Amino acid sequence: MKKLVFGTLLATSLMANAATIAIIDSGTDVEHVDFHNKIWMNPSEVADNGRDDDGNGYPDDVYGWNVAEQNNLVIDRSYLGTFSKDPHKFFDIQGKSFLGQATEEEIAWVKEKRADPEFIKEMGKFGNFVHGTHVAGITVNGVSDAKILTVKLIPTEVKLPGSKASYKNLDAGGREKILQKLLTELAKVQMTLMDEAFNYVHDNKADIANGSFGTGTDQVRRLTDVVYRVVYFKKPTEEQSVAAAKFMMNKLIDFGTEAIKNNPNTLFVFAAGNSGLNNDEIPTSPTNIQADNVISVAATYKYNFIAPFSNYGQKMVDVAAPGMLIHSQIPGNEYLKVSGTSQASPYVARIAGQIKDSNKNLSPKEIKAIILGTVDKKAFLKAKVKTNGIVNLNRAVHAAKLSLTMNVQDAIQSSNVNVADVLVEEEKFNFNPSLITPIPLPSLFK
């Protein structure tokens, strides 16, 4: 990877008064022109010398670490120039369709592409490649101080443990124990990667970590059905399939909760999911982790309505943020408008960073309290998120500044009185929810 033009000493001085926001995702293009002076650099590591200068176990982790492949390649730039123009065209027409500006020919093209297996395959690779950079760009949009620490998390494949031959002579009770053991071990293996990512950002003193990745129950169910067939030599019934998926999902959340508990000094912001489901009833990991230093985020169209694809949950999802047609950076000095809770989550992470910049002494719990306590209440979010509201950047930052001279709750109360709700622009257009396809949340499961 090409070295950045600014040196370690300069980067260190620039970082001294800036919040560090870790992007735990599919990789960030640290060479994007817009990220100049916005990339975290390890002040104790010498670039490209093949040594672990700071003794943290991660050699040459100048810009972060690739947990998925255990190296310092935070993005694989060899993918640049390998994609057709179709993915860009797809997202462009999708946005125009939502705003009622697409032609019949363009809409027909999108429908045709959705039925093309080769295009779907390309979109999968393209989406994964650009995802982390797009998310990173949102966290530092309009912010001069915040620094991006990159952690690439998404693995290439998942290998199932065990083999059919191991379970031939077991009775029903023995098979159930083996099934639960396999699912527990598989969950543990996957969450070990996430645990390492969490530990890495915490050990490098990241103030905020954005996680626009997740695993839904449907994804887990596809995996647990395979494990069930390995153990029982037959396809599970609907009831058995659901039970196995719930068991493994609960294990994922349990392991994730422990990982968060071990890293209390970082505020973790997670995307709620893009399946349009209620996370209270059908859980998603890691966004369903409940902790003082975790925020779960649903997506909206500006400040107008909840996104049709967004997961929600009065108990499990904390707050909403804009996440539709969000313009941001992608690798190779390019840009794209993308929709998803993946885009809403870094919007909240950016606010968290600005709060931290306003008052360095605020803890993750206090930053969370400010974000959740200063929302704009919205009728369309009632019973959809815990706060019934959408984040208010100006009000949250104002409260953070007030907290320099008063306690946090008083600062929140004063800010709510003195800072207005975000002005909502009325927009009249007929949108088709089926035409808005978010990039799926990157998952640990393939």
Residue pairs with C-beta under 8 A, 6 or more apart in sequence:
1 30
1 31
1 72
1 73
1 74
1 77
2 31
3 47
3 48
4 30
4 31
4 36
4 39
4 41
5 36
6 36
6 37
8 41
8 42
8 43
8 45
8 46
8 47
9 43
11 39
11 40
11 41
11 43
12 41
12 43
14 37
14 147
15 40
15 41
15 43
15 147
17 145
17 357
18 145
18 146
18 147
18 357
19 145
19 146
19 147
19 207
19 208
19 352
19 353
19 354
19 356
19 357
20 40
20 146
20 147
20 149
20 204
20 205
20 206
20 207
20 208
21 139
21 140
21 146
21 147
21 148
21 149
21 206
21 207
21 208
21 209
21 210
21 349
21 350
21 352
21 353
22 64
22 148
22 149
22 150
22 151
22 201
22 204
22 206
22 208
22 209
22 210
22 266
23 132
23 135
23 136
23 139
23 148
23 149
23 150
23 151
23 209
23 210
23 346
24 151
24 153
24 197
24 198
24 201
24 209
24 210
24 211
24 213
25 131
25 132
25 135
25 136
25 150
25 151
25 152
25 153
25 154
25 210
25 211
25 212
25 213
25 442
26 128
26 129
26 131
26 132
26 152
26 153
26 154
26 213
26 442
27 66
27 74
27 75
27 76
27 129
27 132
27 133
27 150
27 152
28 35
28 63
28 64
28 74
28 75
28 132
28 133
28 136
28 148
28 150
29 35
29 75
29 77
29 133
29 329
29 330
29 331
29 332
30 39
30 63
30 74
30 75
30 148
30 150
31 77
32 133
32 137
32 329
32 331
32 332
32 333
33 333
34 137
34 329
34 333
35 136
35 137
35 140
35 148
35 329
38 140
38 146
38 147
38 148
39 63
39 147
39 148
39 150
40 63
40 64
40 147
40 148
40 149
40 150
40 204
41 62
41 63
42 54
42 61
42 62
42 63
42 204
44 53
44 54
45 53
45 54
45 60
45 61
45 62
46 53
47 60
47 62
48 60
48 62
49 60
50 59
50 60
51 59
51 60
52 58
52 59
52 60
56 203
58 65
58 72
58 200
59 72
60 72
61 72
62 72
63 72
63 74
63 149
63 150
64 72
64 74
64 149
64 150
64 151
64 152
64 200
65 72
65 74
65 150
65 151
65 152
65 200
66 72
66 73
66 74
66 151
66 152
67 151
67 152
67 153
67 193
67 196
67 197
67 200
68 152
68 153
68 154
68 155
68 156
68 193
69 152
69 155
69 156
73 152
74 150
74 151
74 152
75 132
75 133
75 150
75 152
75 331
76 129
77 331
79 125
79 129
79 331
80 331
80 332
81 332
83 122
83 125
83 126
83 129
84 122
86 113
86 119
86 122
87 122
87 123
87 126
87 127
88 336
89 109
90 110
90 113
90 119
90 123
91 336
91 337
91 338
92 337
93 102
93 106
93 107
93 109
93 110
94 110
94 339
94 435
94 436
94 437
95 325
95 337
96 102
96 106
97 106
97 107
97 110
97 431
97 432
97 435
97 436
98 324
98 325
98 429
98 431
98 432
98 435
98 436
99 429
99 431
100 429
100 430
100 431
102 110
102 435
107 435
110 435
113 119
114 120
114 437
127 439
127 440
128 154
128 442
129 331
130 330
130 331
130 336
130 338
130 439
131 212
131 342
131 439
131 442
132 150
132 152
132 442
133 328
133 329
133 330
133 331
134 326
134 328
134 329
134 330
134 336
134 338
134 342
134 343
135 210
135 212
135 328
135 342
135 343
135 345
135 346
136 148
136 150
136 329
136 346
137 328
137 329
138 326
138 328
138 343
138 346
138 347
138 349
138 350
139 146
139 148
139 210
139 346
139 349
139 350
139 353
140 146
140 148
140 350
140 353
141 328
141 350
143 350
143 353
143 354
145 353
145 357
146 350
146 353
146 354
146 357
149 201
149 204
149 206
151 197
151 200
151 201
153 193
153 194
153 197
153 213
153 442
153 444
154 213
154 442
154 443
154 444
155 193
155 444
155 446
156 446
157 446
158 186
158 190
158 223
158 444
158 445
158 446
160 182
160 186
160 226
160 227
160 230
161 182
161 185
161 186
161 189
162 178
162 182
162 230
163 230
164 230
164 233
166 178
167 174
167 175
167 178
167 230
167 231
170 178
175 231
175 232
178 231
179 227
179 228
179 231
179 232
179 244
180 247
182 227
182 230
182 231
183 224
183 227
183 244
183 247
183 248
183 251
184 248
184 251
186 223
186 227
186 248
187 248
187 251
187 252
187 255
188 251
188 255
190 215
190 252
190 444
190 445
191 252
191 255
191 256
191 259
191 444
193 444
194 256
194 259
194 286
194 444
195 255
195 258
195 259
195 262
198 209
198 259
198 260
198 262
198 263
198 266
198 268
199 259
199 262
199 263
201 209
201 263
201 266
202 262
202 263
202 265
202 266
205 265
206 266
207 266
207 267
207 352
207 353
207 356
207 364
208 266
208 267
208 268
208 269
208 349
208 352
208 353
208 356
208 367
209 266
209 267
209 268
209 269
209 349
210 269
210 345
210 346
210 349
211 268
211 269
211 270
211 271
211 286
211 287
211 345
212 270
212 271
212 340
212 341
212 342
212 343
212 345
212 346
212 441
212 442
213 271
213 342
213 441
213 442
213 443
213 444
214 270
214 271
214 273
214 284
214 285
214 286
214 287
214 441
214 443
215 249
215 252
215 284
215 285
215 443
215 444
215 445
216 273
216 275
216 277
216 282
216 284
216 441
216 443
217 245
217 246
217 249
217 282
217 283
217 284
218 275
219 443
219 445
220 245
220 248
220 249
220 252
220 445
221 241
221 242
221 244
221 245
223 248
223 445
224 241
224 244
224 245
224 247
224 248
225 235
225 236
225 241
225 244
227 244
228 235
228 236
228 240
228 241
228 244
229 235
229 236
236 244
249 283
249 285
250 283
252 285
252 286
253 283
253 285
253 286
253 288
253 289
256 285
256 286
256 289
257 289
257 290
257 291
260 268
260 286
260 289
260 291
260 293
260 294
261 291
263 293
264 293
264 364
265 293
265 363
265 364
266 293
266 364
267 293
267 294
267 295
267 352
267 364
267 367
267 368
268 286
268 289
268 291
268 293
268 294
268 295
269 294
269 295
269 297
269 345
269 346
269 348
269 349
269 352
270 286
270 287
270 289
270 294
270 295
270 296
270 297
270 345
271 287
271 297
271 299
271 340
271 341
271 342
271 344
271 345
271 441
272 279
272 284
272 287
272 296
272 297
272 298
272 299
272 310
272 311
272 312
272 313
272 316
272 317
272 341
272 344
272 345
273 279
273 284
273 287
273 310
273 311
273 341
273 441
274 299
274 309
274 310
274 311
274 340
274 341
274 342
274 438
274 440
274 441
275 282
275 284
275 309
275 311
276 308
276 309
276 310
276 311
277 284
277 311
277 312
278 311
278 312
278 313
279 287
279 288
279 296
279 311
279 312
279 313
279 316
279 317
280 313
280 314
280 315
280 316
281 313
283 316
284 311
287 296
287 297
287 311
287 316
287 317
288 296
288 316
290 316
292 364
292 365
292 368
293 364
293 365
293 368
294 368
295 318
295 319
295 348
295 352
295 368
295 371
295 372
296 313
296 316
296 317
296 318
296 319
297 317
297 318
297 319
297 320
297 321
297 323
297 341
297 344
297 345
297 347
297 348
298 306
298 307
298 310
298 311
298 312
298 317
298 319
298 320
298 321
298 323
298 341
298 344
298 381
298 384
298 385
299 306
299 307
299 309
299 310
299 320
299 321
299 322
299 323
299 324
299 339
299 340
299 341
299 343
299 344
299 438
300 306
300 307
300 310
300 320
300 321
300 322
300 323
300 324
300 344
300 381
300 390
301 307
301 322
301 324
301 325
302 322
302 324
302 424
302 425
302 427
303 322
303 376
303 378
303 390
303 422
303 424
304 424
304 427
305 380
306 312
306 320
306 380
306 381
306 384
307 323
307 324
307 339
307 341
307 344
307 436
307 438
308 433
308 436
309 339
309 340
309 341
309 433
309 436
309 437
309 438
310 320
310 323
310 341
310 344
311 317
311 341
312 384
312 385
313 384
313 385
314 383
314 384
314 385
314 386
315 386
317 384
317 385
317 386
318 368
318 372
318 385
318 386
318 387
319 348
319 371
319 372
319 375
319 385
319 386
319 387
319 389
319 390
319 391
320 344
320 378
320 381
320 384
320 385
320 389
320 390
320 391
321 344
321 345
321 347
321 348
321 390
321 391
322 343
322 344
322 347
322 390
323 339
323 340
323 341
323 342
323 343
323 344
323 345
323 347
324 339
324 343
324 436
325 337
325 338
325 339
326 337
326 338
326 339
326 343
326 347
327 335
327 336
327 337
328 335
328 336
328 338
328 343
329 335
330 336
338 438
338 439
339 436
339 437
339 438
339 439
340 438
340 439
340 441
341 438
341 441
342 438
342 439
342 441
347 391
348 371
348 391
351 371
351 391
351 393
351 396
351 397
352 367
352 371
354 393
354 396
354 397
354 400
355 362
355 367
355 370
355 371
355 396
355 397
355 399
355 400
356 362
356 367
356 400
358 397
358 400
358 401
358 404
359 400
359 401
359 403
359 404
362 370
362 400
362 403
362 408
366 403
366 408
367 400
369 408
369 409
369 412
370 396
370 399
370 400
370 403
370 408
370 411
370 412
371 391
371 396
372 386
372 387
373 399
373 409
373 412
373 416
374 391
374 392
374 395
374 396
374 398
374 399
374 412
374 415
374 416
374 419
375 387
375 388
375 389
375 390
375 391
375 392
376 389
376 390
376 391
376 392
376 421
376 422
377 387
377 388
377 389
378 388
378 389
378 390
381 387
381 388
381 389
381 390
382 388
390 422
392 419
392 421
392 422
394 419
394 422
395 415
395 416
395 419
396 415
398 415
398 418
398 419
399 408
399 411
399 412
399 414
399 415
400 411
402 410
402 411
402 414
402 415
403 411
406 414
